[in-house]
Amino acid sequence: MSGLLGRLGSWCARHGKAVLALWVVAAALLTAGSVFFPGPVSNDVSIPGTDAQRAVDLMKDGFGPGYGVGSSAQIVLYSPDGSLISEDRKRAVERAVDRIREVPHVVEVKSPYQVGGLAPSLEIGIIAVKLEGNDTTKLPETTRLLSEAAEPARAAGIEAVPASSGSPADKEIKTGTSEIIGVVCALLVLLLAFGTLVAAMIPIFTALVSIATGLGVVSLLGHLVDVPKQASIMATMIGLGVGIDYALFLLSRHRKLLADGVPVREAVRRVVAGSGGAVVFAGGTVIIALSALMLAGFPMLQTLGWITGISVVCAVFTSVTLVPALLGLLGHRVNALRLPLTGRRGSHGSSGWASLGNWVARRPWSVLALSVALLGALAAPALALKLGPLDNGYADRGTDTRRSYELLQAGFGPGMNGPLVVVADLDTRVVDREPSPAVLRNLKDRVADVEGVVHVGDPVLNRGGTAALVQAIPAYAPGDPRALEVVRAVRALDVEGAQVHVGGQVAGMADAGDRIAGRTPLVVGVVVLLSALLLLLAFRSPVVAIKAALMNLVSLGAAFGALSLVFSLGLGSRLVGMDPPVSADGSYLSTVFFTVPIDSYIPLMLFAILFGLSMDYEVFLLTAVRQAYLKHGDNRRAVAEGLGSTGRVITSAALIMVAVFVAFVAYPDPMVKIFGVGLAVAIAVDATIIRGLLVPATMALLGRANWWCPAWLDRILPDLSVEGHEEDEERPERPEEPRRELVGAGRG
């Protein structure tokens, strides 16, 4: 593979203008296409085969307008300085109701002065709107029109807020400020690492081209498949981090070769043949991990996984084509525009890392014990990780989503934000296709008797008489674990002549959690196995492959520990911009610590992303160690040299990743905050404790066993070595003893 990549890099360096033009044109066209013909995004969280999905399917069968996903909306009213039933306020509300009836797609409007529309305090009310159809893509625009139609109520001093169903994860996330902050932070790190503006701008430019291309593809794919609303932000987060990192690794190697006197095009060929192979394998592990989410059994998570992988594919392609093209065009001008008080030309600052490598190699047992203690302390809080639906009560304060949630909770109780949709599949053999009132009354009474249900609406029968629908209000908020118990209790009801199914946000997330929990061992096993296999192909060493997979699992423990501290234990929820719950008048209900549940799909998504990203640094470190070992056969010296030559570049890459992910913590969406915290902590731990201490210590202890490979395995493994030895300068012959013991170690 190194030979193929070397030829590709050499060709791109010779035809730099053409390669640059092709990438810029492709990025521009795809971006223009996404702007003028944007694909629709979806908040579809359906899970085929679950009870909640069965309830949704039954709701589509003959219940008419206003029933089903995307077919209803609410305007929540709040009168802070008087009752809603005063004469002037009542007239204003009725004028708003009349205007809402004129909004397109509205088929029925229920005034707050009808039964159940006013809270006991008479200060909070609901205008309930039924819409035609079940097109969720039209709901945001319709909700905006409904909010504008409620202006007469606002003119009378009444707060009118459009309520939104679903969870914060369902809301469209717009990118912008955090990306700019991440790019600026990355540029500062690159300036410190390279000391020249031209060199620092190369990874930034290639990453931006990569992201523009990837986001354009993702947007246009919305015309063909259901693209989750989170897809663009996840693609941006991951694409920006890996795009800069991969270019950084190539550029660092290239500048060193130039400093050693290697001609420009030859340096480019060597870089792409050697470090380019490491980039391809590193990107491959990320893609494998994300693709394994296809086995999760959760369609939204499956789509999110492979769509995010598109950004990684773009990053790899730009790294092995656009970067060599730019290096060939710039030549020695890559070191132009040197900044004062920064690094010297050709200096890689490896002496400190080499000293650390020697220190670790001399006392591996002590370093191993220290590393395990530190990682254990970081991972311990993960035992308190709290999973649960991330409801609208955790949305950004000041948004309509958060405000309507708070008003409904203050006026009608926490369960009003997560009603259960109980759909009974009626047995027509029992009810003779004409269900008697007794059957429907029995259904309502049985649901009302469930502990934790505070209100049950009147049953609604579909046109065919085959199903009945009842809305039940639990006593608990959607994010409260007790709400899940209410769902399970309702599903367990034995109603004569009917089979009960429960839908709604709480029921859907409960089913998602159960499905993901059942599939998690499979996904984890596949990711670990395939990643280990890829490393085996790259380094021809079973010990290295297994060890690397296990090390990456360790960094995940630290990430989940950090998430638990910040969100589940509430020690840092306010520090990342999460506001505690407030009352209707805006006062905080909690002023110190408050906990935030983590959606059940987030840990699995984090696992896939982090496992792949952690493997990046493993590949680059192992490549350097193996190259050093193949030169002289001294394992401990090779470990020290590998850490010394890669320490600075891996640290710079990790700083960039951490800066990018921390920048996304500023996003108002809680899901993005959770991903930002988890990714930033994991990368920081991985690049310091694990790659700087734990991995070198274990490699020093294992000795030549690191590179042992059975003869039968060596014969059947394809030749996919990532080192690209043929591009390197002349090196002394390896000692005879290591060559005899390391079967197949010289391949590639």
KAZI-V336465 format. One record per backbone hydrogen bond with DSSP energy under -0.5 kcal/mol. NH is the residue of the N-H (numbers start at 1). CO is the residue of the C=O. Records with the same first field share a line. If there is no record, write none. Layout:
NH=CO ; CO
This chain:
2=721
5=1
6=2
7=3
8=4
9=5
10=6
11=7
12=8
13=9
14=10
15=11
16=13
19=15
20=16
21=17
22=18
23=19
24=20
25=21
26=22
27=23
28=24
29=25
30=26
31=27
32=28
33=29
34=30
35=31
36=32
37=33
39=219
42=227
50=47
54=50
55=51
56=52
57=53
58=54
59=55
60=56
61=58
62=60
63=59
66=131
67=64
71=68
73=129
74=163
75=127
76=161
77=125
78=159
79=123
80=78
82=79
84=122
86=83
90=86
91=87
92=88
93=89
94=90
95=91
96=92
97=93
98=94
99=95
100=96
101=97
102=98 ; 99
103=100
106=103
107=130
108=130
110=128
111=109
114=111
117=114
119=124
120=411
122=119
125=77
126=117
127=75
128=110 ; 126
129=73
130=108
131=71
132=105
136=134
138=135
139=136
140=136
142=138
143=139
144=140
145=141
146=142
147=143
148=144
149=145
150=146 ; 147
151=148
152=149
153=150
154=150
155=151
156=152 ; 153
157=154
158=153
159=78
161=76 ; 159
163=74
168=390
170=167
171=167 ; 168
173=229
174=172
180=176
181=177
182=178
183=179
184=180
185=181
186=182
187=183
188=184
189=185
190=186
191=187
192=188
193=189
194=190
195=190 ; 191
197=337
198=336
199=334
200=196
201=197
202=198 ; 199
203=199
204=200
205=201
206=202
207=203
208=204
209=205
210=206
211=207
212=208
213=209
214=210
215=211
216=212
217=213
218=214
219=215
220=216
221=217
222=218 ; 219
223=220
224=221
225=221
227=40 ; 225
228=226
229=42
231=228
234=230
235=231
236=232
237=233
238=234
239=235
240=236
241=237
242=238
243=239
244=240
245=241
246=242
247=243
248=244
249=245
250=246
251=247
252=248
253=249
254=250
255=251
256=252
257=253
258=254
259=255
260=256
261=258
262=257
267=263
268=264
269=265
270=266
271=267
272=268
273=269
274=270
275=271
276=271
277=274
278=274
279=275
280=276
281=277
282=278
283=279
284=280
285=281
286=282
287=283
288=284
289=285
290=286
291=287
292=288
293=290
294=291
295=292
296=293
299=297
301=298
302=298
303=299
304=300
305=301
306=302
307=303
308=304
309=305
310=306 ; 307
311=307 ; 308
312=308
313=309
314=310
315=311
316=312
317=313
318=314
319=315
320=316
321=317
322=317 ; 318
323=318
325=321
326=322
327=323
328=324
329=325
330=326
331=327
333=330
334=331
335=332
336=333
339=195
342=339
347=344
354=350
355=351
356=352
357=353
358=354
359=355
360=356
361=357
362=358
363=359
367=363
368=364
369=365
370=366
371=367
372=368
373=369
374=370
375=371
376=372
377=373
378=374
379=375
380=376
381=377
382=379
383=380
384=381
385=382
387=385
388=598
391=389
394=391
395=392
399=396
403=399
404=400
405=401
406=402
407=403
408=404
409=405
410=406
411=407
412=408
413=408 ; 409
416=413
417=414
418=415
419=416
420=472
421=503
422=420 ; 470
423=421 ; 501
424=422 ; 468
425=423 ; 499
426=424 ; 466
427=497
428=426
430=427
431=427
432=428
433=428
434=431
439=436
440=436
441=437
442=438
443=439
444=440
445=441
446=442
447=443
448=444
449=445
450=447
453=450
454=452 ; 473
455=473
457=471
460=469
462=467
463=62
465=462
468=424
469=460
470=422
472=420 ; 470
473=455
474=472
475=452
480=477
483=480
484=480 ; 481
485=481
486=482
487=483
488=484
489=485
490=486
491=487
492=488
493=490
495=493 ; 498
496=494
498=495
499=425
500=498
501=423
503=421
508=504
509=505
510=506
511=507
512=508
513=509
514=510
515=511
516=512
517=513
518=514
519=515
520=516
521=517
523=519
524=520
525=521
526=522
527=523
528=524
529=525
530=526
531=527
532=528
533=529
534=530
535=531
536=532
537=533
538=534
539=535
540=536
542=708
543=708
544=706
545=541
546=542
547=543
548=544
549=545
550=546
551=547
552=548
553=549
554=550
555=551
556=552
557=553 ; 554
558=554
559=555
560=556
561=557
562=558
563=559
564=560
565=561
566=562
567=563
568=563
569=564
571=565
572=566
573=566
576=572
577=574
578=573
579=577
583=587
586=583
589=581
590=581
594=570
596=567
598=386
599=597
602=599
603=599
604=600
605=601
606=602
607=603
608=604
609=605
610=606
611=607
612=608
613=609
614=610
615=611
616=612 ; 613
617=613
618=614
619=615
620=616
621=617
622=618
623=619
624=620
625=621
626=622
627=623
628=624
629=625
630=626
631=627 ; 628
632=628
633=629
635=633
638=634
639=635
640=636
641=637
642=638
643=639
644=640
645=641
646=642
647=643
650=646
651=647
652=648
653=649
654=650
655=651
656=652
657=653
658=654
659=655
660=656
661=657
662=658
663=659
664=660
665=662
666=663
667=664
673=669
674=670
675=671
676=672
677=673
678=674
679=675
680=676
681=677
682=678
683=679
684=680
685=681
686=682
687=683
688=684
689=685
690=685
691=686
692=688
693=689
694=689
695=690
697=693
698=694
699=695
700=696
701=697
702=698
703=699
705=702
706=703
707=704
708=705
714=710
715=711
716=712
717=713
720=537 ; 718
722=538
725=748
727=724
728=725
739=735
740=736
741=737
742=738
743=741
745=742
747=744
